[in-house]
Amino acid sequence: MNIQSEEYMELLTDYVLPDAEAISQYRAANGFPTGEDDYCYAAIDGRYGVIYLKREGMPELNLVNYTYGAIPKLYGLMQDQFDTTSLVNSGILQTQRPPLSLTGRGVVIAFIDSGIRYQEDVFRDAAGNSRILAIWDQTDQNGTSPEGFSYGSEYTREDINRALQSDDPLSVVPVTDPIGHGTNMAAVAAGSNLNNGIDYLGAAPDCDIVMVKCKPAKQYLRDYYLLADDAVAFAESDIMLALEYVESFVIQAKRPVVICLGIGTNMGDHAGNSLLDGYLDSIAIRRSRGIVVCGGTEGNTAHHFQGTVRNLGNGRGAVSAEIRVTEGNPGFTMEFWGNAPNLFLVDIRSPGGEMLNNIGGGLGKSVQYSFLYDKTVIQADSVLVERNSGNELIFFKFISPTPGIWTIRVYSVREVFNGVFHMWLLINEFLENSTYFLEPTAYVTLTEPGMADEVLTVSTYSAYNNSFYAESGRGFSRTDRIKPEIAAPGVDISTPFGVSSGSSLAAAMTAGAVAQFMQWAEIEENQPLVESREIKSIMIRRAVRDSGSNYPSREWGYGRLRVTGAFDAIAGF
């Protein structure tokens, strides 16, 4: 049974499924196709799971036939002369030096990303051996899968060292990273300072590395979300299984771990209620764990609109939003989230003046509308009470949209309680052509899973002039929880492979700083069994805050990352 085949769809669960016989009986009773090898279940952490089902004969993928949380969301990569400015401004370089001498020794940093070029010198120790403990390549089906997992190939440090001694390393360990995103992140967080032909230093140069090379999302999910053909996208199900792998690995190794995520999406309620958010929170509260998540680069893309419907009755307090659709856009999706207990309705006006009225209202059905003159098809799935958040959700698909200005009118015909609603378009990396709101809201633009409560969410700034990065996502969460917690350098960051910018590099820089703290706390036994919540609290207590500014801030959180300040707070300075 090849569950990675396009023949199989995958659904997420937030409960443990019964045994195979019980599943078979349930499927037969509910009219689903049954037979040998038509489904498979992968448990995650005793609470979550992924069920793989043969797509043939299954109901159409929409929010009526399946719950919103069950359909895996898609996540994209958040990255748009060696210089130590960013390391110095973050206090990382000073912490590496005596008397603290914290370089991440004994700590593991784990990445779930595009892969890693393991042959690079920055991932070796002074003896030339690899500092990579393991790689799970989800895209490689030719090797041995990790124990407890049914796809991909696992390569250990022994395998990698054997490959490094070979004349053809990729014939031994065929792991690549053609995009370079995961390699850059690992170098910024954990690059070695070997001075053998390179002059580079990562934030935690003595830590060990675990990398999961995430496999691309299946085509049926790409089609469902109307992704651009060249978009790099990973499915939520594969990311959650990658986290399960990291957890199982570090539990066996009995090592403190920092998990660094440089991926993000605009899908979700932006309040930390997705299954991935929940799983990250459950890991973060465990001892010897730290999780760092980038805030994304959606702050300046005009992909978010927030409005408030007034309590005037009969739709008179309506709010209108305009979306600019450029020529050649084959389609896009948009999510509408309305705060409970309101009941919202939506009208849509095409560029040619055709109207669709009274969409939504929590009817719990999927409806397809076809415009006569504009040749556009709109599918709308409405859910009055989305299971994980409790809020109203309308999921829109604009198929072959006519270029021009589309008007979205939001109103309520009932009494309004606070009346706040939000709409998000896909992240920039997922859109075929430029599509944006004409009057967007720059706040609440942090990407998921940055809204998970217990993780350390990082926005981005330039260490060269202490200016906020215009592209960086901004807080707070949709429910006004304080996100991000901190800002870190992510502009013109030196890597061994050139200068780059992006929120993923700010997360990598922060992950290295957390690894330094983990060494002091766990390896040197100054504060054993530390957890992510404690790390967050310590990092924000002595973050750099400018006089005259208000904190916590939607841009800066509690201030700029400075590791030396964290140790000052502990010392009582």
C-alpha positions in Angstrom: 0.0 0.0 0.0 1.6 3.2 -1.2 0.0 5.9 0.9 2.1 8.6 -0.8 0.4 7.9 -4.1 -2.1 10.3 -5.5 -4.6 7.5 -5.2 -4.8 8.1 -1.5 -6.2 11.2 0.3 -5.2 12.1 3.9 -7.3 13.4 6.7 -6.2 14.7 10.1 -7.9 13.5 13.3 -7.7 14.9 16.8 -8.7 11.7 18.4 -7.4 8.1 18.4 -9.1 5.9 15.9 -10.3 2.4 16.9 -8.8 -0.8 15.4 -9.0 -1.7 11.7 -12.0 -3.9 12.0 -14.0 -1.1 13.7 -13.0 1.4 11.0 -14.1 -1.1 8.4 -17.5 -1.5 10.0 -17.9 2.3 10.3 -17.0 2.8 6.7 -19.5 0.2 5.5 -22.2 1.6 7.7 -21.7 5.1 6.3 -21.6 4.1 2.7 -17.8 4.6 2.2 -16.0 2.2 -0.1 -14.3 -0.7 1.7 -11.8 -3.3 0.7 -8.3 -4.5 1.3 -5.6 -1.8 1.4 -8.1 1.1 1.1 -7.1 2.9 4.2 -4.2 3.2 6.7 -3.9 5.1 10.0 -0.8 6.8 11.4 -1.1 7.8 15.1 0.6 10.9 16.4 1.4 11.3 20.0 -1.7 9.3 21.3 -4.1 12.2 20.5 -3.7 13.1 16.8 -3.5 11.0 13.7 -3.5 10.8 9.9 -5.9 8.5 8.1 -5.1 7.7 4.5 -8.1 6.7 2.3 -8.5 5.6 -1.3 -9.9 8.7 -3.1 -11.9 6.6 -5.5 -15.5 6.7 -4.4 -14.9 9.2 -1.6 -17.1 12.3 -1.3 -16.0 15.6 -2.9 -13.4 17.5 -0.8 -15.3 20.4 0.8 -16.3 21.6 4.3 -19.7 19.8 4.2 -18.3 16.3 3.6 -15.3 16.9 5.8 -14.6 19.1 8.8 -12.3 22.1 8.2 -9.6 20.8 10.6 -9.5 17.4 8.9 -8.4 18.7 5.6 -4.6 19.3 5.8 -3.6 23.0 5.4 -0.7 23.8 3.2 2.4 25.6 4.5 5.0 27.5 2.4 8.6 28.6 3.0 9.0 32.0 4.7 12.2 33.4 3.2 12.6 36.0 0.8 29.7 38.4 3.2 29.8 37.2 6.5 28.9 39.9 9.0 28.5 39.5 12.8 26.2 42.5 13.3 23.1 40.4 13.8 24.9 38.1 16.2 26.3 41.0 18.2 23.0 43.0 18.4 21.2 39.8 19.6 23.8 39.2 22.3 24.6 35.8 20.7 28.3 36.4 20.0 28.9 37.7 23.5 27.2 34.7 25.0 29.4 32.4 22.9 32.5 33.9 24.5 33.8 33.4 28.1 32.8 33.4 30.8 29.5 31.8 29.6 31.0 30.1 26.5 27.6 28.9 25.3 27.7 27.4 21.9 24.8 25.0 22.0 26.9 22.0 23.1 24.8 19.0 23.9 21.6 20.5 22.5 19.7 19.4 19.4 18.1 21.8 16.9 15.5 20.2 14.7 14.2 21.6 11.4 11.3 20.6 9.3 12.0 22.2 6.0 13.2 21.7 2.4 16.2 19.5 3.3 19.9 20.1 3.9 23.1 19.9 1.9 24.8 17.8 4.5 28.2 17.8 2.7 28.7 21.5 3.6 31.6 22.2 6.0 29.4 24.3 8.3 27.7 21.1 9.4 30.9 19.3 10.4 32.9 19.3 13.6 36.6 20.0 13.9 37.5 16.4 13.0 35.4 16.6 9.8 32.6 14.4 11.0 28.9 15.4 10.6 27.1 17.2 13.3 23.8 16.0 11.8 22.3 13.2 14.0 19.7 12.1 11.6 17.8 13.1 8.4 14.3 11.8 7.6 13.8 12.4 3.9 10.1 12.1 3.3 10.6 12.4 -0.4 13.0 9.4 -0.7 11.2 6.0 -0.9 14.2 3.9 -1.7 15.8 3.6 1.8 14.5 2.4 5.2 11.7 4.3 6.8 12.1 5.4 10.4 10.7 2.9 12.9 7.0 3.6 13.3 6.6 5.4 10.0 5.5 4.1 6.7 7.2 6.3 4.1 10.4 8.1 3.5 14.0 7.2 4.3 16.0 7.7 7.5 19.7 8.4 7.4 21.8 8.4 10.7 25.0 10.2 11.5 26.9 6.9 10.7 25.3 6.9 7.3 26.2 10.5 6.7 29.8 10.1 7.9 30.1 7.1 5.5 28.8 9.3 2.7 31.3 12.1 3.5 34.1 9.6 3.1 32.8 8.5 -0.3 33.9 9.9 -3.6 30.2 10.1 -4.4 28.3 11.1 -1.2 24.9 11.3 -2.8 25.1 7.6 -3.9 25.3 6.7 -0.2 22.9 9.4 1.3 20.8 10.9 -1.6 19.5 13.8 0.4 19.5 17.2 -1.4 18.1 20.6 -0.9 17.7 22.2 -4.3 15.8 25.2 -2.8 18.4 25.8 -0.2 15.9 27.1 2.4 16.5 24.4 5.0 20.3 24.6 4.5 20.3 28.3 5.1 18.2 28.0 8.2 20.4 25.3 9.7 23.6 27.3 8.9 22.3 30.5 10.5 21.2 28.6 13.6 24.0 26.0 13.9 26.8 26.7 11.4 30.3 25.6 12.6 33.2 28.0 12.8 35.9 25.9 11.2 37.9 28.5 9.3 39.0 25.9 6.8 38.4 27.9 3.6 35.2 29.6 5.0 34.7 32.3 7.5 31.4 31.8 9.1 29.7 31.4 12.5 26.2 30.3 13.4 24.4 31.1 16.5 24.9 27.7 18.2 27.9 26.2 16.3 28.4 23.2 18.6 24.8 21.9 18.7 23.7 18.8 16.9 21.1 18.8 14.1 18.1 16.8 13.1 16.5 17.6 9.7 13.2 16.4 8.3 13.0 17.0 4.5 9.3 17.5 4.1 7.7 16.0 1.0 5.7 18.2 -1.4 2.0 18.3 -0.8 -0.1 16.0 -3.0 -1.6 17.4 -6.2 -5.2 16.9 -5.1 -4.6 19.2 -2.1 -2.8 21.8 -4.4 -5.8 21.6 -6.7 -8.2 22.0 -3.8 -6.5 25.2 -2.6 -5.9 26.5 -6.1 -2.1 26.9 -5.6 0.2 28.3 -8.2 2.0 25.6 -10.2 5.5 26.5 -9.0 4.5 27.0 -5.3 6.5 25.0 -2.8 3.9 23.6 -0.3 3.9 21.1 2.5 0.9 19.4 3.9 -0.1 19.8 7.6 -0.3 16.0 8.0 3.4 15.5 6.9 4.5 18.4 9.2 2.8 16.8 12.2 4.3 13.4 11.4 7.7 15.1 11.1 7.2 16.6 14.6 6.3 13.1 15.9 9.6 11.8 14.4 11.6 14.6 16.1 9.9 13.8 19.4 10.6 10.1 19.1 14.2 10.7 18.2 15.1 13.1 21.0 13.2 11.0 23.6 15.5 8.0 22.8 18.6 10.2 22.7 17.6 11.9 26.0 18.7 15.3 24.8 17.2 18.8 25.1 15.8 19.9 21.7 14.9 23.2 20.1 12.4 22.9 17.2 12.7 25.6 14.6 9.9 26.2 12.0 10.5 28.5 9.0 7.2 27.7 7.3 3.8 29.4 7.4 0.3 29.8 6.0 -2.6 32.2 6.0 -5.0 29.2 6.3 -6.6 28.9 9.7 -8.4 31.1 12.2 -5.2 32.9 13.4 -6.1 32.2 17.0 -4.1 29.0 17.6 -6.9 26.5 17.1 -5.6 24.3 14.3 -4.5 20.7 14.9 -0.9 21.7 14.2 -1.1 24.5 16.7 -2.5 22.1 19.3 0.2 19.6 18.7 3.0 22.2 19.0 1.5 23.4 22.3 1.5 19.9 23.7 5.2 19.5 22.8 6.2 22.9 24.0 4.9 22.3 27.6 7.1 19.2 27.9 10.4 19.5 29.8 13.6 20.1 27.9 11.7 21.5 24.9 11.8 24.8 23.1 9.8 25.7 19.9 10.6 28.7 17.8 8.2 29.7 14.9 8.7 32.4 12.3 6.1 35.1 12.0 6.0 35.1 8.2 6.4 37.8 5.6 2.7 38.7 5.0 2.8 42.1 6.7 3.0 44.1 3.4 1.2 41.8 1.0 -2.3 43.2 1.5 -3.7 39.8 2.0 -5.7 40.5 5.2 -8.8 42.5 5.7 -10.5 43.2 9.1 -13.9 44.9 9.5 -16.6 45.5 12.0 -20.3 45.3 11.1 -22.3 47.8 13.0 -25.6 47.1 14.8 -27.9 49.0 12.5 -30.2 46.1 11.4 -31.4 44.9 8.0 -27.8 44.9 6.7 -27.5 48.7 6.9 -24.3 48.4 8.9 -22.5 46.5 6.2 -18.8 46.7 5.5 -17.3 46.4 2.0 -13.9 45.1 1.0 -12.4 45.3 -2.5 -10.1 42.7 -4.0 -7.9 43.5 -7.0 -7.4 40.5 -9.3 -4.8 40.8 -12.0 -4.9 39.4 -15.5 -4.0 35.7 -15.9 -5.0 34.6 -12.4 -6.4 31.0 -12.7 -7.9 31.1 -9.3 -7.4 31.6 -5.6 -9.0 30.8 -2.2 -10.1 33.1 0.6 -11.2 32.4 4.2 -13.8 34.4 6.0 -13.8 34.2 9.8 -16.6 35.8 11.8 -16.5 36.2 15.6 -19.2 34.3 17.6 -22.0 34.8 18.4 -22.6 36.9 15.2 -24.2 35.5 12.1 -22.7 37.0 9.0 -23.8 37.0 5.4 -21.7 38.0 2.4 -22.6 39.5 -1.0 -20.1 39.4 -3.9 -20.1 41.8 -6.8 -18.0 40.9 -9.9 -16.0 43.5 -11.9 -18.8 43.4 -14.5 -21.5 44.2 -12.0 -23.1 40.7 -11.5 -24.1 40.0 -7.9 -24.2 37.0 -5.6 -26.3 37.5 -2.5 -26.7 36.0 1.0 -23.7 33.7 1.0 -23.1 32.0 4.3 -25.4 32.2 7.2 -24.0 29.0 8.6 -26.1 26.8 6.3 -23.6 24.0 6.4 -23.5 23.4 2.7 -21.3 23.8 -0.3 -22.7 25.9 -3.1 -21.3 26.7 -6.5 -22.2 29.9 -8.3 -21.5 30.6 -12.0 -21.4 34.2 -13.4 -23.0 34.6 -16.8 -20.9 37.5 -18.2 -17.7 37.2 -16.2 -17.2 33.5 -16.8 -16.1 33.0 -13.2 -17.1 30.2 -10.9 -17.2 30.8 -7.1 -17.6 27.9 -4.6 -18.6 28.8 -1.1 -18.5 26.3 1.9 -20.2 27.8 5.0 -19.9 26.5 8.5 -21.7 28.3 11.4 -19.6 26.7 14.1 -16.2 25.6 13.0 -15.3 22.7 15.3 -11.9 23.8 16.7 -12.6 27.6 17.0 -16.4 27.8 17.5 -16.6 30.7 15.0 -18.3 31.1 11.6 -16.2 30.1 8.6 -16.9 30.6 4.9 -14.3 29.1 2.6 -14.3 30.7 -0.9 -12.8 29.4 -4.1 -12.6 31.9 -7.0 -12.1 29.8 -10.2 -10.9 31.6 -13.4 -11.7 35.0 -11.8 -12.3 37.9 -14.1 -9.5 40.5 -13.7 -10.6 43.7 -12.1 -12.1 44.8 -8.8 -14.2 42.3 -6.8 -16.3 43.7 -4.0 -17.1 41.7 -0.9 -20.0 43.1 1.2 -20.3 41.7 4.8 -23.4 42.3 6.9 -25.8 40.8 9.4 -29.6 40.7 9.5 -29.6 39.9 13.2 -28.5 41.7 16.3 -24.7 42.2 16.2 -22.4 41.5 19.1 -19.0 43.2 18.5 -19.4 42.4 14.8 -15.7 41.8 14.0 -14.7 39.6 11.1 -11.5 38.8 9.2 -10.6 37.7 5.6 -7.3 36.2 4.5 -6.1 35.4 1.0 -3.4 32.8 0.4 0.2 33.6 1.3 2.2 35.4 -1.5 4.1 32.2 -2.3 0.9 30.4 -3.2 -0.6 32.9 -5.6 -0.2 32.7 -9.3 -0.5 36.4 -9.9 -0.8 39.5 -7.7 -4.2 39.5 -5.9 -4.7 41.8 -2.9 -7.2 43.9 -0.9 -7.3 47.5 -1.9 -7.7 48.7 1.8 -5.9 45.9 3.7 -5.2 45.6 7.4 -1.5 45.2 8.2 -2.1 43.7 11.6 -3.0 40.1 12.4 -0.8 39.1 9.6 1.5 36.6 11.4 1.3 33.3 9.6 0.2 30.1 11.3 1.4 28.2 13.2 2.8 31.3 14.8 -0.4 31.7 16.8 0.1 28.6 18.8 0.0 29.7 22.4 3.1 28.0 23.9 5.6 28.5 21.1 8.0 31.5 20.8 6.8 33.5 17.8 9.3 35.8 16.2 8.9 38.9 14.0 11.7 40.3 11.9 13.8 43.5 12.0 17.1 44.8 10.6 20.1 44.7 13.0 21.9 47.4 10.9 19.5 50.2 11.8 17.1 48.6 14.2 14.2 49.2 11.8 11.2 46.9 11.6 11.2 44.7 8.4 8.2 46.0 6.4 7.4 42.5 5.0 7.3 41.0 8.5 4.1 39.6 9.9 2.5 41.7 12.7 0.3 40.7 15.7 -1.7 40.2 17.6 -3.7 37.0 17.2 -7.3 37.3 16.1 -8.3 37.0 19.7 -5.7 39.6 20.8 -3.3 37.2 22.5 0.2 38.7 22.5 2.0 37.5 19.4 4.8 37.8 18.5 6.7 37.6 21.7 10.0 39.0 20.4 11.7 40.4 17.2 15.0 39.0 15.9 17.4 40.0 13.0 16.3 38.6 9.7 17.4 41.3 7.1 20.6 40.9 5.1 21.7 37.9 7.1 25.0 36.4 6.2 25.0 32.7 5.4 27.8 30.6 4.0 26.1 30.8 0.6 25.4 34.6 0.4 23.3 37.2 2.0 19.6 36.6 2.5 16.5 38.0 4.2 13.3 36.5 5.6 11.4 35.7 8.8 12.7 32.1 8.7 16.2 33.4 9.3 15.0 35.5 12.3 13.5 32.2 13.6 16.8 30.4 13.0 18.8 33.1 14.8 16.4 32.8 17.7 16.5 29.0 17.8 20.3 29.3 18.1 19.9 31.7 21.0 17.5 29.3 22.7 20.0 26.5 22.2 22.6 28.6 24.0 20.2 29.0 26.9 19.3 25.3 26.8 23.0 24.4 27.2 23.3 26.6 30.3 20.0 25.3 31.8 20.1 21.6 30.8 23.6 20.5 29.9 25.3 22.6 32.6 22.5 21.8 35.0 21.7 25.4 36.1 18.0 25.1 35.5 17.2 21.4 34.6 14.0 20.3 32.8 13.2 23.8 31.4 10.2 24.1 29.1 9.2 26.5 26.3 7.0 28.6 28.6 9.9 29.4 30.9 12.2 30.1 28.0 9.7 32.6 26.6 9.4 34.4 29.9 13.1 34.7 30.4 13.7 35.9 26.8 11.1 38.7 27.0 12.1 40.0 30.5 15.2 41.6 29.3 14.5 42.1 25.6 15.6 45.4 24.2 12.8 48.0 24.5 13.1 51.5 23.1 12.1 54.4 25.3 9.0 56.2 24.1 7.5 53.0 22.6 4.7 51.0 24.0 5.1 47.3 24.7 3.9 44.7 24.0 3.8 45.8 20.4 2.1 44.3 17.4 5.4 44.6 15.6 8.1 44.0 18.2 6.2 41.9 20.8 8.1 42.6 24.0 11.2 43.9 22.3 14.3 42.8 20.4 16.1 39.6 21.1 19.1 40.0 23.3 20.4 36.8 25.0 22.8 38.6 27.3 19.8 40.4 28.7 18.2 37.1 29.5 21.2 36.1 31.6 21.3 39.6 33.2 17.7 38.9 34.3 18.7 35.6 35.9 21.6 37.2 37.6 19.4 39.9 39.0 21.1 42.8 37.3 
